[in-house]
Amino acid sequence: MDQRLFFPATERNRGAIGEVLSKILPSNGFVLEIASGSGEHGVTFQERFPNIHWQTSDPDPSYRKSISAWIKHQGLMAKMPQPLDLDAQKRPWPLTKEFRSSLKAIVCINMIHISPWGCSQALFEESGKLLEKDQWLMLYGPFKRNGEHTSESNARFDQSLKVQNPTWGVRDLDGVSEVGIKNGFENPDIFEMPANNLSVIFQRR
């Protein structure tokens, strides 16, 4: 049985996210993806950047099965590690000493608005401990700017998220940046993305 999941948003945004990554990725080493979901991003970026080892992770067993199925389907078993069972809020993260020493960057796509605020705080706290000077954490998704939604569609999306779970919602970029700075990151570089999303790059001081 094919256990691959297909997320339409992933198919739409992976090209644009890949363009941002092409500007900032290191030449080698491991990249840790937090909340990898279906695994479609992971295999796409592993194929696009073959000198990188793309390490996926997700706390949901059905998503990890999908990630593994995508890795197998794309013929990446020899290159790409299996997904980690990693929940950003459960510390310490289950990373080996060897992996930590090879880690060059952390990527988190479309997570912080569909998780409690404490999950975003944990993401920055752990990333601040793991990453060294000039290494970076990349966030992708919708954000408020100066406390305001950037589009009507984002405002409607925010309301729909809060109906599903009152701890979810589109985060304000200023508040996110404040947490990043508190955990050793510089003010972020911001890339405008399609569909009123942003790629936000936090570099470790």
N, C-alpha and C positions, 0 to 999 in steps of 0.2 A: 504494500500500500504506500502510495506517495504521501509523505508527511509534510511536504513543502507547503508553507503558507504564502499567500500573495497579498501584499498591501498596496492598493492603488497609489497612495501618497508616495510610497518608496519608489515606485516606477517613475513617477512624475519628477521627483526631486533629486534622484541620484546623480544625474548628469551635472546639474548645477553645483551640487555639493562636491562632486569630484573635481570640478574646475577650481574651487577654492582650495581643496586639498593639494592640488597639483602645484599651487604657489607656495605652500608652507611645509609640506611633508619632508622629514629628513630622508637622507639617501638610503638608510637601512635601519635595522632595529625593529622592535615590536611597538605596535600601536594597540592600545586597549580601547575597545568600544564598549561603553556602558549601555545597558538596555538595548540590545541588538535586535529585539523583536523577531521578525520573520527570518532574518539572516540575509535578505536580499542586498542590503547595503554592504554587508561584510564581504560576500563573494564578489560583488561588483568592484569594490575597491581593492580586494586582493588581486583580482585579474588586472586591474588598471595599473596597479603599483606593485609589480612582481618582486621588487627588492625589499619590500616591507613584509613583515609577518603580522597579519591582521588577526588579533585575538578578540573574538566575540565573547559576549557574556549576557546572561539574562536570568532573573530569578524564576521565571515561569517555565515549568518542564515542557509544556507543549511548544513553546517558542524554541527551546533548546533542541527539541526533536526536529523542528523545522529547519533550524540553522544547520544541524548535522546533515539533514537530507539535502539541503542546498549545496553544502560542501561536497557531498558525494556526487550529486547530479552534475556539478560543474567540473568534476575531475580534479578537485583540489586537495584530496586526502593527504597526499605526500607533502604538501606545502603548508596547508592551513590547519592550525590546531583546533581541536574540538572546543565548543563553547564552555565557558565557566559558569557554574552556579553562583552568581554574584548578585546580591542585593545591596545597593549603595548604602543603605542605612545600617546594615549589619557589619560591624567592625570587629576585628580587622578584616580587610578584604582577603579572600583566599588566593594569594599570589605567592609563588615560590620566591626564594631569594634570588635564584638565577633569572627569573622573569623580571623581577624588579630592577636588576642590574642592566637589563637590555631594553627596558621601557624608554621610549622616546617621546610619546605623546598620548593623550587621552581624548577620545571623541564621544560625544553624547548627543544623539539626534532625537528630537521630539520626545524627550522624557520629562523635563522639569515642569511642564504644564499639566501632565497627567500623573502626578505624584504629589504627596504632601510637601510642603515647604521644607520640612526637615530633611527630605531626601536631597534637595538642592544644597542645603548646608553641609550635609555629609559628603556629597560629591566634591565640594571645594575643600573641605577639611582633609579628606584622604588624598585628593590630587595634590594638594599643597605639600603633603608629606612625601609622596612618591616621586614627584617631578623635580628635576634639578633646574638650575638657572638657565633661562632662555628656552626651556621646554614649555609645551603649551597644552592647554585644555580648550577644546573647541565645543561650543554649544550651537545647536541649530534648532530653530523653531520660531513661533510667533512671540513677540515681546511688545509690551507697552513702552512708549517713549515719553519721558517726563510725566508719567502717571496717566497718559492718555492712550487709548487704542489707536493704531495707525490706519485702521480701516473699519468700515461697518461690518465686514465679514468676520474680522477678528473679534469684534465686540459680541457678535452673535455666537461665535465659537466659544468664547469665554463663558457666556451664559449657559450654553449647552453642557460645558464641562462641569460647572458648578451644580447643575441639576443632577448630573451623574454622581458627583462626589463633592461636597462642600469644601474639601481640602485641596481640590484641584483648581486650576485657573491659569490664565495667561499672566506671566510674571512681568513686573516692571524692570526694565533693564538697569535703571539706577540702583534698585535694591539688590539685584543679582551682582552687579559690579561691586557694590559695597561689601558683599560677602567675599567676593574674589579678592579684593584688596586686603581684607582682614586676614586672609589665608595665604598671603605672600605673592599675589599676582598683581601685575600692572593693570592700568586702565585698558580695556579691551580694544582690539581692532575690530571694526564692524564692516561686514560685507552685506549690502542689500541683495536680497534673493527674490526669486519669483514668488508670487502668491502671498505677498506681504509677510514674508519670513525674513529672518536674519541669520547669518553665520557670525558668531561672536568668538573671537580668539583671545584667550587670556594667557599671556606669557608669564612664566614664573620669574620673579625678581631675583 
